[in-house]
């Protein structure tokens, strides 16, 4: 069944539909444009560490849990292996991590922090501090994070 099937679409007044079609009223656009702004802010800060925002995300996962499989890493970051593998290869070349086949299961690749990756953590401690200066108060940010996790969960549940 097509997602826009009229039999299952609630009937709304035309004025409400017209209002809903305004760009500035769209949750998706607010999230998208905020994401662009966030990534731009991180780019400036992460430049001092010589890493990109996606690389920073990988490092945060590895700082939480070293020795993680590529599939676990992909699940945490909502990235497929086609996107993640070139990213990890580049980071390995940069000396931030190591990739190796799991001795117990050759199909699995395990990602481990290098000494350089562990050392980067200390330098990265300034990143959240600098970002917090550009964001609303901590309580508001924490609520927003919770709300966005709920939005993500509902959207992913709706795909099934």
DRENVEXRO-963393 format. One record per residue (C-alpha): residue in three letters; residue number from 1; x negated, y, z. Coordinates in nm, 2 decimals, m for minus. Layout:
// residues N
<rec aa="ALA" i="NUM" X="X" Y="Y" Z="Z"/>
...
//
This chain:
// residues 160
<rec aa="UNK" i="1" X="0.00" Y="0.00" Z="0.00"/>
<rec aa="UNK" i="2" X="m0.13" Y="0.34" Z="m0.09"/>
<rec aa="UNK" i="3" X="m0.22" Y="0.57" Z="0.20"/>
<rec aa="UNK" i="4" X="0.00" Y="0.85" Z="0.07"/>
<rec aa="UNK" i="5" X="0.31" Y="0.63" Z="0.03"/>
<rec aa="UNK" i="6" X="0.61" Y="0.85" Z="0.08"/>
<rec aa="UNK" i="7" X="0.81" Y="0.58" Z="0.25"/>
<rec aa="UNK" i="8" X="0.58" Y="0.59" Z="0.55"/>
<rec aa="UNK" i="9" X="0.50" Y="0.96" Z="0.55"/>
<rec aa="UNK" i="10" X="0.70" Y="1.17" Z="0.80"/>
<rec aa="UNK" i="11" X="0.91" Y="1.45" Z="0.64"/>
<rec aa="UNK" i="12" X="0.77" Y="1.78" Z="0.75"/>
<rec aa="UNK" i="13" X="0.90" Y="2.13" Z="0.67"/>
<rec aa="UNK" i="14" X="0.73" Y="2.29" Z="0.37"/>
<rec aa="UNK" i="15" X="0.60" Y="2.58" Z="0.57"/>
<rec aa="UNK" i="16" X="0.43" Y="2.34" Z="0.81"/>
<rec aa="UNK" i="17" X="0.27" Y="2.15" Z="0.52"/>
<rec aa="UNK" i="18" X="0.15" Y="2.47" Z="0.36"/>
<rec aa="UNK" i="19" X="0.00" Y="2.57" Z="0.70"/>
<rec aa="UNK" i="20" X="m0.17" Y="2.23" Z="0.73"/>
<rec aa="UNK" i="21" X="m0.33" Y="2.27" Z="0.39"/>
<rec aa="UNK" i="22" X="m0.52" Y="2.59" Z="0.49"/>
<rec aa="UNK" i="23" X="m0.89" Y="2.52" Z="0.51"/>
<rec aa="UNK" i="24" X="m0.94" Y="2.69" Z="0.85"/>
<rec aa="UNK" i="25" X="m0.67" Y="2.47" Z="1.00"/>
<rec aa="UNK" i="26" X="m0.84" Y="2.15" Z="0.92"/>
<rec aa="UNK" i="27" X="m1.01" Y="1.94" Z="1.19"/>
<rec aa="UNK" i="28" X="m1.22" Y="1.77" Z="0.93"/>
<rec aa="UNK" i="29" X="m1.36" Y="2.11" Z="0.81"/>
<rec aa="UNK" i="30" X="m1.42" Y="2.23" Z="1.16"/>
<rec aa="UNK" i="31" X="m1.62" Y="1.91" Z="1.23"/>
<rec aa="UNK" i="32" X="m1.80" Y="1.92" Z="0.90"/>
<rec aa="UNK" i="33" X="m1.90" Y="2.29" Z="0.92"/>
<rec aa="UNK" i="34" X="m2.01" Y="2.25" Z="1.29"/>
<rec aa="UNK" i="35" X="m2.22" Y="1.95" Z="1.19"/>
<rec aa="UNK" i="36" X="m2.39" Y="2.15" Z="0.92"/>
<rec aa="UNK" i="37" X="m2.46" Y="2.43" Z="1.17"/>
<rec aa="UNK" i="38" X="m2.59" Y="2.18" Z="1.42"/>
<rec aa="UNK" i="39" X="m2.82" Y="2.01" Z="1.18"/>
<rec aa="UNK" i="40" X="m2.95" Y="2.35" Z="1.07"/>
<rec aa="UNK" i="41" X="m3.03" Y="2.44" Z="1.43"/>
<rec aa="UNK" i="42" X="m3.20" Y="2.11" Z="1.49"/>
<rec aa="UNK" i="43" X="m3.40" Y="2.14" Z="1.17"/>
<rec aa="UNK" i="44" X="m3.56" Y="2.46" Z="1.31"/>
<rec aa="UNK" i="45" X="m3.64" Y="2.31" Z="1.65"/>
<rec aa="UNK" i="46" X="m3.75" Y="1.97" Z="1.52"/>
<rec aa="UNK" i="47" X="m3.99" Y="2.13" Z="1.27"/>
<rec aa="UNK" i="48" X="m4.23" Y="2.18" Z="1.56"/>
<rec aa="UNK" i="49" X="m4.23" Y="1.80" Z="1.61"/>
<rec aa="UNK" i="50" X="m4.27" Y="1.73" Z="1.24"/>
<rec aa="UNK" i="51" X="m3.96" Y="1.51" Z="1.23"/>
<rec aa="UNK" i="52" X="m3.62" Y="1.54" Z="1.07"/>
<rec aa="UNK" i="53" X="m3.28" Y="1.52" Z="1.24"/>
<rec aa="UNK" i="54" X="m3.22" Y="1.15" Z="1.13"/>
<rec aa="UNK" i="55" X="m3.57" Y="1.06" Z="1.26"/>
<rec aa="UNK" i="56" X="m3.49" Y="1.23" Z="1.59"/>
<rec aa="UNK" i="57" X="m3.18" Y="1.02" Z="1.62"/>
<rec aa="UNK" i="58" X="m3.38" Y="0.70" Z="1.56"/>
<rec aa="UNK" i="59" X="m3.63" Y="0.81" Z="1.82"/>
<rec aa="UNK" i="60" X="m3.36" Y="0.88" Z="2.08"/>
<rec aa="UNK" i="61" X="m3.23" Y="0.53" Z="2.04"/>
<rec aa="UNK" i="62" X="m3.58" Y="0.38" Z="2.07"/>
<rec aa="UNK" i="63" X="m3.66" Y="0.60" Z="2.37"/>
<rec aa="UNK" i="64" X="m3.35" Y="0.45" Z="2.54"/>
<rec aa="UNK" i="65" X="m3.43" Y="0.09" Z="2.43"/>
<rec aa="UNK" i="66" X="m3.75" Y="m0.01" Z="2.28"/>
<rec aa="UNK" i="67" X="m3.77" Y="m0.33" Z="2.07"/>
<rec aa="UNK" i="68" X="m3.43" Y="m0.31" Z="1.89"/>
<rec aa="UNK" i="69" X="m3.33" Y="m0.48" Z="1.57"/>
<rec aa="UNK" i="70" X="m3.26" Y="m0.28" Z="1.26"/>
<rec aa="UNK" i="71" X="m2.90" Y="m0.40" Z="1.27"/>
<rec aa="UNK" i="72" X="m2.86" Y="m0.28" Z="1.64"/>
<rec aa="UNK" i="73" X="m3.01" Y="0.05" Z="1.55"/>
<rec aa="UNK" i="74" X="m2.78" Y="0.08" Z="1.25"/>
<rec aa="UNK" i="75" X="m2.48" Y="0.01" Z="1.47"/>
<rec aa="UNK" i="76" X="m2.58" Y="0.27" Z="1.73"/>
<rec aa="UNK" i="77" X="m2.63" Y="0.54" Z="1.46"/>
<rec aa="UNK" i="78" X="m2.35" Y="0.44" Z="1.23"/>
<rec aa="UNK" i="79" X="m2.60" Y="0.39" Z="0.94"/>
<rec aa="UNK" i="80" X="m2.62" Y="0.10" Z="0.70"/>
<rec aa="UNK" i="81" X="m2.95" Y="m0.08" Z="0.63"/>
<rec aa="UNK" i="82" X="m2.98" Y="0.08" Z="0.29"/>
<rec aa="UNK" i="83" X="m3.00" Y="0.42" Z="0.46"/>
<rec aa="UNK" i="84" X="m3.19" Y="0.31" Z="0.76"/>
<rec aa="UNK" i="85" X="m3.47" Y="0.10" Z="0.60"/>
<rec aa="UNK" i="86" X="m3.63" Y="0.39" Z="0.40"/>
<rec aa="UNK" i="87" X="m3.61" Y="0.61" Z="0.70"/>
<rec aa="UNK" i="88" X="m3.78" Y="0.35" Z="0.92"/>
<rec aa="UNK" i="89" X="m4.05" Y="0.29" Z="0.66"/>
<rec aa="UNK" i="90" X="m4.13" Y="0.66" Z="0.65"/>
<rec aa="UNK" i="91" X="m4.14" Y="0.68" Z="1.03"/>
<rec aa="UNK" i="92" X="m4.37" Y="0.38" Z="1.04"/>
<rec aa="UNK" i="93" X="m4.61" Y="0.55" Z="0.79"/>
<rec aa="UNK" i="94" X="m4.59" Y="0.86" Z="1.02"/>
<rec aa="UNK" i="95" X="m4.71" Y="0.64" Z="1.31"/>
<rec aa="UNK" i="96" X="m4.40" Y="0.67" Z="1.52"/>
<rec aa="UNK" i="97" X="m4.29" Y="0.30" Z="1.52"/>
<rec aa="UNK" i="98" X="m4.36" Y="m0.05" Z="1.41"/>
<rec aa="UNK" i="99" X="m4.14" Y="m0.29" Z="1.22"/>
<rec aa="UNK" i="100" X="m4.19" Y="m0.67" Z="1.24"/>
<rec aa="UNK" i="101" X="m3.99" Y="m0.98" Z="1.16"/>
<rec aa="UNK" i="102" X="m3.85" Y="m1.15" Z="1.47"/>
<rec aa="UNK" i="103" X="m4.05" Y="m1.46" Z="1.54"/>
<rec aa="UNK" i="104" X="m3.73" Y="m1.64" Z="1.65"/>
<rec aa="UNK" i="105" X="m3.53" Y="m1.54" Z="1.35"/>
<rec aa="UNK" i="106" X="m3.71" Y="m1.43" Z="1.03"/>
<rec aa="UNK" i="107" X="m3.39" Y="m1.26" Z="0.91"/>
<rec aa="UNK" i="108" X="m3.41" Y="m1.00" Z="1.18"/>
<rec aa="UNK" i="109" X="m3.65" Y="m0.70" Z="1.18"/>
<rec aa="UNK" i="110" X="m3.74" Y="m0.56" Z="1.52"/>
<rec aa="UNK" i="111" X="m3.83" Y="m0.20" Z="1.56"/>
<rec aa="UNK" i="112" X="m4.08" Y="m0.10" Z="1.84"/>
<rec aa="UNK" i="113" X="m4.22" Y="0.23" Z="1.94"/>
<rec aa="UNK" i="114" X="m4.58" Y="0.30" Z="1.87"/>
<rec aa="UNK" i="115" X="m4.80" Y="0.49" Z="2.11"/>
<rec aa="UNK" i="116" X="m4.74" Y="0.80" Z="1.89"/>
<rec aa="UNK" i="117" X="m4.36" Y="0.75" Z="1.92"/>
<rec aa="UNK" i="118" X="m4.39" Y="0.72" Z="2.30"/>
<rec aa="UNK" i="119" X="m4.60" Y="1.03" Z="2.31"/>
<rec aa="UNK" i="120" X="m4.35" Y="1.22" Z="2.10"/>
<rec aa="UNK" i="121" X="m4.09" Y="1.18" Z="2.37"/>
<rec aa="UNK" i="122" X="m4.28" Y="1.41" Z="2.60"/>
<rec aa="UNK" i="123" X="m4.29" Y="1.68" Z="2.33"/>
<rec aa="UNK" i="124" X="m3.92" Y="1.63" Z="2.25"/>
<rec aa="UNK" i="125" X="m3.81" Y="1.71" Z="2.61"/>
<rec aa="UNK" i="126" X="m3.79" Y="2.07" Z="2.50"/>
<rec aa="UNK" i="127" X="m3.54" Y="2.00" Z="2.22"/>
<rec aa="UNK" i="128" X="m3.22" Y="1.96" Z="2.44"/>
<rec aa="UNK" i="129" X="m3.32" Y="2.27" Z="2.64"/>
<rec aa="UNK" i="130" X="m3.36" Y="2.48" Z="2.33"/>
<rec aa="UNK" i="131" X="m3.03" Y="2.35" Z="2.19"/>
<rec aa="UNK" i="132" X="m2.84" Y="2.42" Z="2.51"/>
<rec aa="UNK" i="133" X="m2.92" Y="2.79" Z="2.46"/>
<rec aa="UNK" i="134" X="m2.72" Y="2.79" Z="2.14"/>
<rec aa="UNK" i="135" X="m2.42" Y="2.59" Z="2.27"/>
<rec aa="UNK" i="136" X="m2.12" Y="2.66" Z="2.50"/>
<rec aa="UNK" i="137" X="m2.15" Y="2.58" Z="2.87"/>
<rec aa="UNK" i="138" X="m2.25" Y="2.22" Z="2.96"/>
<rec aa="UNK" i="139" X="m1.90" Y="2.13" Z="3.09"/>
<rec aa="UNK" i="140" X="m1.74" Y="2.24" Z="2.76"/>
<rec aa="UNK" i="141" X="m2.00" Y="2.05" Z="2.56"/>
<rec aa="UNK" i="142" X="m1.94" Y="1.73" Z="2.76"/>
<rec aa="UNK" i="143" X="m1.57" Y="1.75" Z="2.70"/>
<rec aa="UNK" i="144" X="m1.62" Y="1.81" Z="2.33"/>
<rec aa="UNK" i="145" X="m1.85" Y="1.50" Z="2.31"/>
<rec aa="UNK" i="146" X="m1.58" Y="1.29" Z="2.48"/>
<rec aa="UNK" i="147" X="m1.31" Y="1.43" Z="2.25"/>
<rec aa="UNK" i="148" X="m1.52" Y="1.37" Z="1.94"/>
<rec aa="UNK" i="149" X="m1.59" Y="1.01" Z="2.05"/>
<rec aa="UNK" i="150" X="m1.21" Y="0.96" Z="2.08"/>
<rec aa="UNK" i="151" X="m1.16" Y="1.11" Z="1.73"/>
<rec aa="UNK" i="152" X="m1.43" Y="0.88" Z="1.59"/>
<rec aa="UNK" i="153" X="m1.28" Y="0.57" Z="1.76"/>
<rec aa="UNK" i="154" X="m0.93" Y="0.66" Z="1.64"/>
<rec aa="UNK" i="155" X="m1.05" Y="0.71" Z="1.28"/>
<rec aa="UNK" i="156" X="m1.25" Y="0.38" Z="1.28"/>
<rec aa="UNK" i="157" X="m0.96" Y="0.19" Z="1.44"/>
<rec aa="UNK" i="158" X="m0.73" Y="0.34" Z="1.17"/>
<rec aa="UNK" i="159" X="m0.96" Y="0.19" Z="0.89"/>
<rec aa="UNK" i="160" X="m0.87" Y="m0.17" Z="1.00"/>
//
